[in-house]
Amino acid sequence: VYEPGKLACIQDEDGRVFIYDLTKKKVVRRIRFGKSGDYEDIAVVGQEIYVAKSNGILYHFTVSAKNKVAASELRTPLGPE
């Protein structure tokens, strides 16, 4: 859940987050956070978004009003295995 009535979703190969409005039944925001890749999961913690890539890297960012993000990469001991 991104906000009440809205879900955050990832496009698993494109480095984008989509905000889907459950009431309007449509995508209301598109946010590019990274390059093309193999993204596996998304988590929203308060105003922060974390996206896991298949190689174990976590991308962390907050979204501005203009959908501008500066994602930081967080290295983990996890790998593709």
PAZAPA-4460 file (N, C-alpha, C; in steps of 0.05 Angstrom, whole numbers, plus 32768, in hexadecimal, padded with zeros to 4 digits):
% residues 81
    n_x    n_y    n_z   ca_x   ca_y   ca_z    c_x    c_y    c_z   seq   type   mol
   8011   7FE9   8000   8000   8000   8000   8012   8019   8000     1      V     A
   800D   802A   7FED   801C   8043   7FEA   800F   8059   7FFC     2      Y     A
   7FF6   805C   7FF8   7FE5   806F   8008   7FCA   8061   800A     3      E     A
   7FB8   806A   801C   7F9E   805D   801C   7F91   805D   8001     4      P     A
   7F88   8046   7FF8   7F7B   8044   7FDE   7F8E   8043   7FC6     5      G     A
   7FA8   8042   7FCB   7FBB   8042   7FB5   7FD1   802C   7FBA     6      K     A
   7FD8   801F   7FA5   7FED   800A   7FA7   8006   8013   7F97     7      L     A
   801D   800B   7FA1   8036   800F   7F92   803D   7FF5   7F85     8      A     A
   8043   7FF5   7F6B   8049   7FDD   7F5C   8062   7FE2   7F4C     9      C     A
   8071   7FCD   7F46   8089   7FD0   7F35   8084   7FC3   7F1A    10      I     A
   8091   7FCE   7F06   8093   7FC1   7EEC   80AD   7FB2   7EEF    11      Q     A
   80AC   7F97   7EEE   80C3   7F87   7EF7   80DB   7F87   7EE4    12      D     A
   80DA   7F95   7ECE   80F1   7F96   7EBC   80F9   7FB2   7EB3    13      E     A
   80EA   7FC6   7EBD   80ED   7FE1   7EB2   80F7   7FF6   7EC5    14      D     A
   80FA   7FF0   7EDF   8103   8004   7EF2   80EF   801A   7EF7    15      G     A
   80D6   8013   7EF8   80C0   8026   7EFD   80AE   801C   7F13    16      R     A
   80A3   8030   7F22   808E   802A   7F35   8075   8038   7F2B    17      V     A
   805F   802A   7F2D   8045   8034   7F26   8034   8036   7F3F    18      F     A
   8026   804D   7F42   8013   8050   7F57   7FF7   804C   7F4C    19      I     A
   7FEA   8037   7F56   7FCF   8030   7F4B   7FBA   8038   7F5F    20      Y     A
   7FA7   8048   7F56   7F90   8051   7F66   7F7A   803D   7F65    21      D     A
   7F73   8031   7F7C   7F5E   801D   7F7C   7F42   8028   7F76    22      L     A
   7F3D   8041   7F7D   7F23   804D   7F78   7F20   8054   7F5B    23      T     A
   7F34   8061   7F4F   7F34   8069   7F33   7F39   8051   7F20    24      K     A
   7F44   803B   7F2B   7F4B   8023   7F1C   7F5E   8029   7F05    25      K     A
   7F73   8039   7F0C   7F87   8040   7EF7   7FA1   8048   7F05    26      K     A
   7FB6   8048   7EF5   7FD0   8052   7EFE   7FCF   8070   7EFE    27      V     A
   7FD6   807C   7F15   7FD5   8099   7F18   7FF1   80A6   7F19    28      V     A
   8006   8096   7F1D   8022   80A1   7F1D   8034   808B   7F11    29      R     A
   8048   8095   7F03   805D   8084   7EF8   8078   8090   7F01    30      R     A
   8088   807F   7F0E   80A1   808A   7F1A   80B8   8079   7F11    31      I     A
   80CB   8085   7F03   80E3   8076   7EFB   80F7   8078   7F12    32      R     A
   8102   8061   7F1B   8116   8061   7F30   8130   8055   7F28    33      F     A
   8131   8046   7F12   8149   8038   7F0A   8149   8030   7EED    34      G     A
   815F   8024   7EE5   8162   801A   7EC9   8152   7FFF   7EC6    35      K     A
   8151   7FF6   7EAE   8145   7FDC   7EA9   8153   7FC6   7EB9    36      S     A
   8145   7FB3   7EC3   8151   7F9E   7ED3   813C   7F89   7EDB    37      G     A
   8142   7F78   7EEE   8130   7F63   7EF7   8128   7F69   7F14    38      D     A
   8113   7F78   7F17   810A   7F80   7F32   80F5   7F6C   7F3C    39      Y     A
   80F7   7F66   7F56   80E7   7F50   7F61   80D1   7F59   7F75    40      E     A
   80D6   7F6E   7F84   80C4   7F74   7F9A   80C4   7F92   7FA1    41      D     A
   80AF   7F9B   7FAE   80AD   7FB7   7FB6   80A2   7FB8   7FD2    42      I     A
   80AC   7FCB   7FE2   80A1   7FD0   7FFD   80A0   7FEE   8001    43      A     A
   808A   7FF7   800E   8087   8013   8014   8088   8015   8033    44      V     A
   809A   8026   803D   809D   802B   8059   809A   8049   805E    45      V     A
   8083   8051   8067   807D   806E   806A   807E   807B   804E    46      G     A
   808F   808E   804A   8092   809C   8030   80A9   8090   8020    47      Q     A
   80B6   807C   802A   80CD   8070   801C   80C4   8056   800D    48      E     A
   80D1   8052   7FF6   80CC   803B   7FE6   80E6   802B   7FE3    49      I     A
   80E3   8011   7FE6   80FA   7FFE   7FE2   80F2   7FEB   7FCC    50      Y     A
   8104   7FE6   7FB9   8100   7FD3   7FA3   8117   7FC0   7FA3    51      V     A
   8112   7FA6   7FA3   8127   7F91   7FA3   812C   7F88   7F86    52      A     A
   8145   7F87   7F7F   814D   7F7D   7F65   8156   7F60   7F68    53      K     A
   8154   7F51   7F53   815A   7F34   7F55   8177   7F2E   7F5D    54      S     A
   8189   7F41   7F5A   81A5   7F3D   7F62   81AA   7F43   7F7F    55      N     A
   8195   7F4A   7F8F   8198   7F50   7FAB   819B   7F6D   7FB2    56      G     A
   819D   7F7F   7F9E   819F   7F9C   7FA4   8183   7FA7   7FAA    57      I     A
   8182   7FB8   7FBF   8169   7FC6   7FC5   816B   7FE3   7FBC    58      L     A
   8157   7FEC   7FAF   8155   8009   7FA7   8143   8016   7FBB    59      Y     A
   814C   802E   7FC5   813E   803C   7FD9   813A   8059   7FCF    60      H     A
   8121   8063   7FD2   811C   807F   7FCA   8102   8089   7FD6    61      F     A
   80FF   80A3   7FD6   80E6   80B0   7FDC   80DD   80BF   7FC3    62      T     A
   80C3   80C3   7FC0   80B8   80CF   7FA8   80B0   80EC   7FAD    63      V     A
   80B9   80FD   7F9B   80B2   811A   7F9E   8097   811E   7F90    64      S     A
   808D   8136   7F93   8074   813D   7F87   8075   813C   7F68    65      A     A
   808D   813F   7F5D   8091   813F   7F40   809B   8124   7F36    66      K     A
   8099   810F   7F47   80A1   80F4   7F40   80BF   80F2   7F3B    67      N     A
   80CF   8105   7F46   80EC   8104   7F43   80F6   80F2   7F5A    68      K     A
   8108   80E0   7F54   8114   80CF   7F69   8132   80CE   7F64    69      V     A
   8140   80CA   7F7A   815C   80C5   7F79   8160   80AB   7F8A    70      A     A
   815E   8095   7F7C   8160   807B   7F8A   817C   8075   7F92    71      A     A
   817F   806B   7FAA   8199   8062   7FB3   8199   8044   7FB3    72      S     A
   81B0   8038   7FAD   81B3   801B   7FAD   81BE   8012   7FC8    73      E     A
   81B0   7FFE   7FD3   81B9   7FF3   7FEC   81C2   7FD6   7FE7    74      L     A
   81DC   7FD1   7FEA   81E7   7FB7   7FE6   81DF   7FA4   7FFD    75      R     A
   81D9   7F8C   7FF6   81D2   7F78   800B   81E4   7F5F   8006    76      T     A
   81E5   7F4D   8019   81F4   7F34   8014   81E5   7F20   8003    77      P     A
   81CD   7F27   7FFB   81BD   7F16   7FEA   81C7   7F17   7FCD    78      L     A
   81C3   7F02   7FBE   81CA   7F01   7FA2   81B4   7EF4   7F92    79      G     A
   81B9   7EEF   7F79   81A4   7EE3   7F68   819B   7EC7   7F71    80      P     A
   81AC   7EBA   7F80   81A4   7E9F   7F89   818C   7EA0   7F9B    81      E     A
***
